[in-house]
Amino acid sequence: MRKTIGFVLLVLGAALLAVGIVTTTWAPGVVKQTPLDVDTTTRLEGQGARLDAETGKLGEARPVRVTSVTQVDSDASSDDVAVFVQYQCVVYTDQGKVPDCPEGKDERIFTIPDPDKFATDRKTALAVDEDGHIPDDQQVAQHDGIVNKFPFDTEEKEYPYWDGLTAQAWPAVFVDNEDVQGVEARHFTVTIEDEPVDEVAPDLPGTYSNKVDIWVEPRTGSILRQEQDQQRYLEDGTQVVDLQVAFTDEQIDQFVSDAEENISSLDLVTKTMPLVGFVGGALLLLAGLAVLFLGRRSGKSDGDHTATGSREPARV
């Protein structure tokens, strides 16, 4: 019986050690990659003003809401690359209940950019060559750098950050680590100043400035908070857009909650399971060896006792 228990303990110990090895060497590479079921709606609110066509001057600043929908095209994605489709609408919100994206020539529309499609590496989160992933007729521009999330284990360093209006990546400079509702986040800043662009308004060239502040949860690379201060000018200096928006409080709450849940899942796979595997496996192996060893000792003792007891007394 002891022999059976000993072998069972050895098998269980070996199994737990295998779990520890797998969750240390293989699992992190699997769990630390962009999932292929992303379907996220992000909302920002603030103030916006745009050119009044009748007066030829910048209109009055009014409350605005930005709604951005980001989805993974699972059919176009692969084991290494995630293909995203992104839609965005900016609307005035001071005229009653306004849908996220009004249809037609609704006066409540501030701007609705064309849909965007891009491909990123599932591990580094950096944009990759779209050829082979996105059909030519669906390619808007070859993206570069970080587009919609930062990499897992985001470092305290500069990252290239994609800007759609200028169609290029700009330095996202690390500022410091800050607390966002109890979660440590890396604060990055992207600054674009007076950059010439082809369209600051439909078919009108001009210059563009934008300052984007981003707070990133480093373990998952998810963005918890974002603020933006954007201006656009025609070539003659007339301002056509003045926009300041930030994640809503509800949006920050949701992203913080999601980040905490994802961190817990990562910790389970990359910390708890290896600890249980290595420590529990080692203890079970030791226990199994001890049971087998004691069983052998006990067997020898019993054998010696039987042999001595059967010996006949010496005759005189």
N, C-alpha and C positions, 0 to 999 in steps of 0.2 A: 504493500500500500504506500509506504514511504517513497519507494522508487517511482511509483506512478505520479505522486504529488510532486516530486522533485523535477521529473521531466516536464510536467505541465507548467510548473513555474519557469523552467528554462525556456520553453516555447513562448510563453506570454512575455517574458523579459526580452527575448529576441525580437518579438513582434513590436513591442514598444520602442526598442532601440531603432528599428527600421522606420517607425513613424517619426522619431526624432531626426533621423538622417534625411528622410524625404522632405519634411517640413522645413529643414534648414537649407538644403541644397536645391530642391526643385520647386517647392510650393511658392516661395517669394516671386519667382519669375512668372508664375502663372497668375497669382492674385494681383500683382502690381502691374496691371496693364488695363487700358481703357476697355470697359465692357462694351458689348455690341448691342445692348438694349437701351442705350441712352435716349431719352425723350424728355427734354427739360424746357420749361418755360420760365424765363427770367424777366422780372419787372423792375424798372427804375422810374423814379418820379423826380420832378424838379420844375424849373422854369425855362421857357424857350421863347425866342422872338425871331421872326423871319422878315424878309423884305416884303413890304407892302407894294404890290404892283401898281396901285393907283397913285400913291404918293411918291414912290421911288425911294422911300426911306425905310429904315428898320422899324417894324411895327412894335407895338407894346408887348412887353414880356407877359406871358400867360402860363398857367400851370400846364404841364405836359406829362405824358406817361409814355415810356418806352417798353414795348413788349418784344422779347426776342425768343423765338422757338428754335431749339437745336435738337436735331434727331440724327441718329445713326442709320445709314442705309445699309442694313445687314446683308442684303443680297450683293452689294458692290464691295463690301468689306472682306477682309481675309484674316488669317491668324495673326498677321503682323501689322496690318493697316486698317484703320477705321475711317470710313468715308462718311462725312457729315453733310447734312443739308440744313441751312440756317435761314430763317425768315425774320424780318424785323419791321416793326411799325412804330411810328412816333405820332401821337395824337394830342390835340388840345383836350383838356378835361374840365373846362370851366363852363360847359354847356350841357349840363345834365349827364345822365349815364351814357357813356361812350363805349362802343365795342372796341376790342383790341385793335382790329384792323377794319375800319369802315370801307365800304365799297364805293366805286365810282368817284365822282368829283365832290366828295364830302368836304365842306369847309373846315371840319374839325381835324382833318389830316394835316399834320405838320410836315411829315415826309415819310415815304415808304420806299426804301431802297430795293433794288432788285434782289431776288433770292441769291444766296451764296452757296457754293458747294466746294468742299475741300477735303483733302485726305491727310491724315496724321499718323505717325508711328505710334502704335498702341503702348509702347513702353516709354519712349522719350517725350511723347506729346508734341514733337516738332513736325511741321508740315513736310510732306514727302512729294516726290514727283507725281503729278496727277495722271500722267500717261499710264495707261494700263489699268487705272482705277476709276477714272471718270471719263465718259465719252467726250470727244473733242467738242461736240456741239453743246455740251453742258458745262464746259470749263469757262469760268469767269476771268480768272487770273491765276497764275501760278503762285500759290501762297508760300510764305517763308516764315520760319520761326514758330513761336507760340501763337496759336489762333484762338482757342476757346478754353484751354486749361493748361496748367503747368505740370511738369513731370512728377511722378511719385518721388518722395524724398527731395523736394525742392531745396536747393542750396542757397546760401547767402552770397549770391553772385549776380552778375548781369546776364539777362536773357534777351534774345531777339523777340520782339513782340509785333505781330502783324497789325497793320492799319489798312483798312480797306480803301479809304478815299485816296491815299497816296500810293496804294498798291505796292507797299514795301514794308519790311520789318524795321522797327526802331528799338533802341536800347531800353529795356525795362531795368532800371537801376535799383538795386537793393538799397533800401533806406534804413530799416531797423526791424526788430521783432516787436509786435504789439499784440495786445489782448483784444480779441473780438468775442465778446460775450462768454468769457471763460476759456476760450480756445486760443492758443498761441498761433499767430499768423505772421508771415513774412510780408512786409510792406514794400511794394515796388512802385516806382514812378516812371511814366513814359511821357516825354516832353517833345512836342513838335511845334516849331515856331516859324510862322510866315513861309510855309512851304508851298511853292507853285503847284497847282493842280489843274487838270483840264476842265473839271466841272465842279465849281462851288455851288452852282445852281444849274438846272437843266440847260446844257449847251452854252454855259457861260464860264470861262476860265477865271482864275483868281488865285488868292492865297488862302492858306488854311493853317490854323493853329489849334492844338489840342493838348490838354494835360490830363492824363489818366492816372489815377491812384488805384492800386490793386492790392488787396490783402488776401494772401494765399495760405491755406492750411498746408504745411509742408509735407506731412506724411502721405497725403492723398493727392496733393497738387490741385485740389479744388479751390475755386475762388469763393471766398466768403463775403466779401464786400468790395464794392467798386464805386468810384466817383469820377465824373468827367466834366471838364470845362472846355467847351469848343466854340471857336469863332471862325467865320468865313467872310472873305472880302472879295469884291470884284477888283479888277485890275485898276480901276479909277479910285479905289479906296472905299467905295460904298460897302457898308457891312450888310451881308445878306442873311447871316445866321448868328445867333448868340444863344448858346444852349448850356445849361448846367443841370446835370441829372445825377442821381445816386440810387443804389439799391434801396428799395423800400425796407422798412423795419421788418415787415412780415417775410420779405425775401431773405434777409439776413438770418432771421430766426430759422427758416427752413433749411438754408444751406449749412448753418452751424449744426443743426440737428442731424442732417445727413452726414456731415463730416464726422461727428461723434460716433454715429452708428458704423460708418465705414472704418474708423480707427479701431473700434472694438473688434470688428471682423478681422482686420489685419493683425491685431494683437493676438487673437485666438490662434490664427494660423502660424504666425511668425514668432510668437513668444511663448504662449501657454502650451501649445502642442509640443514644440521641441523640448520644453522644460519637463513636461510630463513624460515624454518619450525617453529622454536620456536618464532622468533621475529615477522614474518608475521602472524603466527597463533594467537599469543597473541594480536596483534593490531586488527586483524579482530574480535576476540572474544569481545574485549572491545568495538569496534565500533558497533557490533551487539547488545550488551547489552544496549549501549547508545541509539541506535535507538529505541529499544523496550521500554526502560524506558521513553524516551521523547514522544513516541507515546501514552503511557498510560497516561502521564501527560496532553498531549494535549487533549486526549479524555475526561478526567475528567473535564478540563476547559470548553470545549465545552458544556458538559452536564450541568454544573452549570449555564452557561450563558443562556441556553435555558429555564431552569426551572425558573429562575428569571424573564426573559423577558415575560413569559406567565402569571405571577401573575397579577391579576386584581387590580386596585387601590382601596384603602380603601374608603368606602363611609362614609360621615359624617351624 
